[in-house]
Amino acid sequence: MLELQGVSFETEGDNGTEILNNIDLKLLDKKIYVITGPNGGGKSTLAKIVMGINNPTAGKILLNGQDITNCNITERARLGIGYAFQHPPRFKGLKVGELLRMSAANNPEKVNPYDLLHDVGLCAQDYINRDVDSGLSGGEMKRIEIATVLARNLQVAVFDEPEAGIDLWSFQKLAETFRNIHLKYETTIIIISHQERILELADEIILLVNGRISQKSEKEKILSLILQNNGCLCSTKCEKGVGQSAQFVG
């Protein structure tokens, strides 16, 4: 279980800005959580704090009861936390199969690169020897990055807006990939997203507004509230989302 206790975050400097305020969360094993909300609400910052890219200015982070608040990225990765970026890195001169084998270095006997590619909806014969470079589309790179995350057999996997920059067909395949991962793997999955197809995959949806948790509930309740609120992600009391920078996208 991943637990955040009173987590807050402010930018540095004399005029520091509060991004997160007193976040309390308990995320159970083997569940999919989708964090959504208006742009600038603190979603990506929260994801980076879980991974250790940013350090909270207050509060604690616990993994299975162990305090990991002061652990850096490498230490958290060794404990079984992984992070997938909005824009996956590309590696000139490296084959897809080589990247997957490197990702599975700690448990090579349990991981088959061909199976991983199949799990993310790619034909292994077509991709295993391809270069991880500009020759791959955004959707292909997203799914290959997900395969590298699965190769590590993580306790917690964080995906920051996985739909960013990919076409509709690739996005539909991506949603199928997360659905299949949920059925096969025991990883706790945290996804940052505005997209309805992604929200529908969640066991629970967390609505983050102005650095605070506005709602946390089963997907049916949150989706219903958002739709009743004319698609606004800022608050269930907002009138038509006037002045908000993010709307619910179907």
N, C-alpha and C positions, 0 to 999 in steps of 0.2 A: 504493500500500500504506500502511495505517495501522499504526504500530508504537508500542507502549507499552513503555518500558524502566524497570524498577524503580519503577513509579509507586506512591506511598503517599499517604494523605490522613488528616489528623487534624483534629478540630474545634479551634477556637481556645479560648484560655483556659488558666488554671492547671491545670484538670482535663480537659484535652483528651482526647477519645476517638479511638482509632485505628479508622478505618472501612475503609481499604484498606491492604494490606501487600505491598509489593514485587511489583506486578503486571507480568508480562512477557507481551506478546501481539503477534503478527503477524497482521494481518487483510488478506487478499489481495483484489485487485480482483474485482468481479463475483461475489462470494460473499454468501450469507446466513448470518449468525451469530446464534444465539439465546443470550442470557445468561440463565441461570436459577439458582435456588437459594432457600434459605429467606429469609423476610422478615428484613430487617435485616442481610443479608449483604454489602451494599455495591453492589448492582446499579445502582440509580438514581444513586448517587453516581458510579460509574464512567461512566455515560452522560453525566452533566453535566460530568465532567472532559474527556471527548472533545470536547464542544461548547464548553467554555470557560466554562460557568456557574460551575463551581468550579475552583480552581487546585490542582494537586497540591502537597503539602508536600515531596515528594521525587520524583526521577525525571524522565524526558523523554518527550515525545510527538512523533513524527515523522510527517509526511505526505509520501509519495514522497521520503523522505530529508531533507526540510526540517524543521528544528526549529521546532515551533509551540507549544512549552510555554508561552511568555510571550505568545502571541497572545490577544487578547480575543475575545468572541463575534462582533463585527462583522468582525474580521480573518479569523477562521476561516470565517465565512459566505462571505466573498469568495473564499476558497481552495477552496470547494466542500464544506463540511460543513454539514449541516442537522439540525434536531432537532424532533421532534414530541412534544408534551406529552401526559401522561395525559388531561388535560381541555383540549381545544382552546379557544382564546379565541374569543369571538363579537364581531361588529362591527355595532353598530346603524347602520342606514342604508346599509350597503354590500352590493351585490349579489354573488352568487357569481361571476359572470363578471368583475366588476371586481376582485375579490380575486385571481382566477387571472391576470388580465392584469398586475396589480401584481407578483405573484410571478414572472412571466416577463419582467420589465422588461429584464433583461440579454440575453435571447435571444428577443425577440418573434417574429422571423421563423421560428423553429424550433418554436414552441409554439402549438398551437391549443386554446383552452379547451374546445371541444366534444370533441376527442379525449381530453383529460385526464379529463373527466368519464366518458367511455366506459371509459377504462382503469381507473377505480376503481369501475366497476359502477353508475354513475348515468346516467339518461337526461338528456342535455344539454338537450333541449327543456323538460323539467320543472324543471330546477334552475338554468339559466344566469341567470335573472332573479329568482331567489328571494333574499330577504334573509338575510344571515349572522347570524341572531339566534336568539332562543328558539323560533322556529317550526320549527327543524330538530331532529330527534332526535339522540341521542348517536351512533348509528351513522352517520347522514348526515354529522354534523360530522366524525367520524373520517375518513371517506373523502374529504371535501372538503379536510381538512388534508393528507392524503396527496397529493391532487392538487396542492396548493400546493408541496409538497416536490418532486414530480416536475417541476413547471414550472421549477424552478431548475437542472435538469440537474446534479445534485450528484455529487461523487466518493464521499462517505460520507453516508448517511442513518441517523439514530438514532431509533428509535421506543420510547418508554418505556411499557410495558404498554398497547399499543393496544387491548386487549380490555376495559379498565376501563370499567365503567359502561354497557355496551351489552347489548342482548338477544341471545338465542341466534341468531335469524335474521340479525341484523346482523353478529354475530361470524362466522358461517359465510361470509357475503359478504366480510367483511374478510379472512379466510384466503384466499379465492379471489383477492382483489385482490393480496395479496402474492405469490401464486404467478404471477399474470400479469405483475406488475412484474418479477419475476426473469427471465422469459422475454424481455421486451421491452427493459428498460433495463440499462445497464452499471454501475449504482451498487452500491457495497458497502453492504449493508444490515445494520444491527445492531438486533436486537429484544430488549427486555427482556420476558420472559413466563414464566408458569408453565403455560400451556395446552398440552395435548398437540397440538392441531391446529396451533399455531404452531411448536412444537418439531419437528414432522414436516416443516416447510418448510425447515429448516436444512440447509446443507451441513456445518456443524459446530456442536456445542453446547458452550458454555462453562459449567461448573458452578462458581459462586462461593459459597464458604462462609466465613463469619467473615472477610471481607475478603481471602481468598486464593483462588487458582484451584485447585479440588480436582480437576477433570477438564477436558480439552479434547480432543474426539475427534469422529469421525463420529457422526451422530445415532443410527444403529442401535446402536452400542455404549453410548452414554450412556442412551438410552431403555431398553435391556435392563437395565442396571445399576440404574436407578431402579425399574423394575418388580420386579426381583428383591429390591429393598430395601423392598418393601411400599409403594411410592409416595413414599418419603421423599426430600426434596431436600437434606437436610443433608449426608449422607455415605453412600458405598456401604457403610460399616461400621456405620452406625447400626442399632440393633435396633428396628425397627418405628416409627422416627421419634419415639420417646418424648420429650416435652418440646419438640418442634420447633414452630415457628409457621407453617410452610408445608409443604403436601403437594402432590404431583403431581396436577394436575387434568386429567381426560380430557375 
